[in-house]
Amino acid sequence: MNYKKSLQNRVFRTIGKVADSRGESAFVIGGFVRDLILNRTSKDIDIVTEGKGIDLARAVAKELGIRQVSVFKNFGTAMFVFGDLEVEFVGARKESYSRGSRKPIVEDGTLEDDQNRRDFTINAMALSLNSKNYGELIDPFNGMRDLDLGIIRTPLDPDITYSDDPLRMMRAARFATQLNFTIVPESLNALKRNAERLDIISMERIHTELNKIILAKRPGIGFRILVKTGLLDRFFPEMTALQGIETRNGIGHKDNFIHTLQVLENVCDKSDDLWLRWAAILHDIAKPPTKRFDKNNGWTFHGHEDRGARMVPKIFSRLKLPMDAKMKFVQKLVLLHLRPIALTKEVVTDSAIRRLLSEAGDDIDALMILCRADITSKNEAKVSRYLKNYDVVVRKLKEVEENDSIRNFQPPVTGEMIMKAFGIPPSRPIGDIKKAIKEAILEGDIKNDPDEAYDLMLKLGSEMGLKRV
C-alpha cells in the first residue's frame, strides 16, 4: 500500500531527497504511521535510517534552513523542530537485554532489526521516504490487519517483549485505553506472568504512562486491564484494595473499585483536568481501612474522607507525583468530597454554605464536579433527586458568594490590628478574637465587612478584659 499522498509535509520529501544523496535508506516509523492510518493527529515524527541518524538529521536541517539541532550522542539520536512537528532521527538498531535492566545493549542494524525490537505490531509499521519507493508501507507483522481488528499484539514472543522492557506492559494498557483496542489473549496472559518485572521500572516512567491512561476518554479500560493482570498491585495497592464486595447478615456493600471507575469516568465527561481526575481516583481510597460492620447500620466507612486526605501525600510521594499545589488540590477535594453531599440531605443554611465556600475557596467548582460524579446509584429516582438537590446547593453557593464574598476569605481583622488596638504582644487572645470574628461571619451574625468586624473585635477584647490603647 502506498501512502505517498499522506506524506505531504515538505519535511518528508526533504528527508528522502537528502537520504538519496547520501546513498542511505530512510523511513518514518512507529506512532506517526499508526496515527496516520487511524486519521489521528500526531506531531511527533520518528525517522529511522540505515545509516547514522545524527548525520542525517544535521544534513536535513541544513537543507531546510534549520539552525538548531538537538543531539543526544549517548542515544545516537538527534531532533529538530519544523513548524509544529518534532522530528527525531536515529540509526536502525538491534537490541539485546540483560535480566536485571531495561537498558539494552545496542548495535547497528537494519530496518528489519529495528522493527523486531518494537513494542507492538501497530507501532512497527514504516513508510519509505526514498524516491524509488516513496510512501511504500513496510509492515512485516501485519500491523495494518491489527489496526483493522482493533487489537494489541507484540511483534515477537510477548514474554520476551515484556520481560526485556517491562514498561511495555504499561504501554499495552495505555494503547488499549487510548485506542479502545483489545489486548490479545496470549499477550494479556504474558502481562500476568511478567507483572513482577515492572518492579525494575522507575516510578516516574510508570506514572507517566498511568497519567496518559487517566487522561484518556475512558480510563476505566486501562485500570481494568492493570488490575486484572496484577500490574496495578505492583505500584498502587491501595487502589486494588478497593475491589470486592463483602456480605454479612445478608447485607453487602458496593464494589468500591467499580464505583471509583464510574466516578472517574463521570468526571471525564465534565473535565480534562488531570488532577481533578486524580481526586476522583482517590476520593474513596480510605474505605478499605475504615470499613466496619454494625448490626444496626450495616456497613460504614466513617472518617474515610479524613483518612483518605492523609493518605494522598504518601501515595503521591511513592508514585513520584508532584508534591506541590497539585497534590494539595487533590488532598483538599478528597477531604471535602462528602460536604456538598451532606448539604443535599438537609435544609441548606447560609451558614453551611459559607463554611463550604470558605474551605473550598477557588476549588469549589471542581469540588462540585467531583460530588456530582460521585452519584452512581442504579436507582434513577434517587440520582434524579440528588441532582435536583445539588442544583439548589449550587444556586445557594452563587447567592451567598455574591452577597458575602466568602470564597478564600480571611477575617478582615488581622493579628497586627488587634495588637495595635489593645497594645498587647503576640498571645492567645489574638487567635481567639480572630476565630470568633470568623465564626461570626460564617454564621451570618455580622457581614464580611471591615467596620463590622472591627467593632466586634473591640467588643470581644473588652469582654476579655483588654483595654483599648
Secondary structure, 3 states (H helix, E strand, C coil): CECHHHCCCHHHHHHHHHHHHHCCCEEEECHHHHHHHCCCCCCEEEEEECCCHHHHHHHHHHHHCCCCCEEECCCCEEEEEECCEEEEEEECEEEECCCCCCCCEEEECCHHHHHHCCCCHHHCCEEECCHHHCCEEECCCCHHHHHHHCEECCCCCHHHHHHHCCHHHHHHHHHHHHHCCEECHHHHHHHHHCHHHHHHCCHHHHHHHHHHHHCCCCCHHHHHHHHHHCCHHHHCHHHHCCCCCCEECCEECCCHHHHHHHHHHHHHCCCCCHHHHHHHHHCCCCHHHHCEEECCCEEECCCHHHHHHHHHHHHHHHCCCCCCHHHHHHHHHHHHCCHHHHHHCCCCCHHHHHHHHHHHHHHHHHHHHHHHHCCCCCCHHHHHHHHHHHHHHHHHHHHHHHHHCCCCCCCCCCHHHHHHHHCCCCCHHHHHHHHHHHHHHHHCCCCCCHHHHHHHHHHHHHHCCCCCC
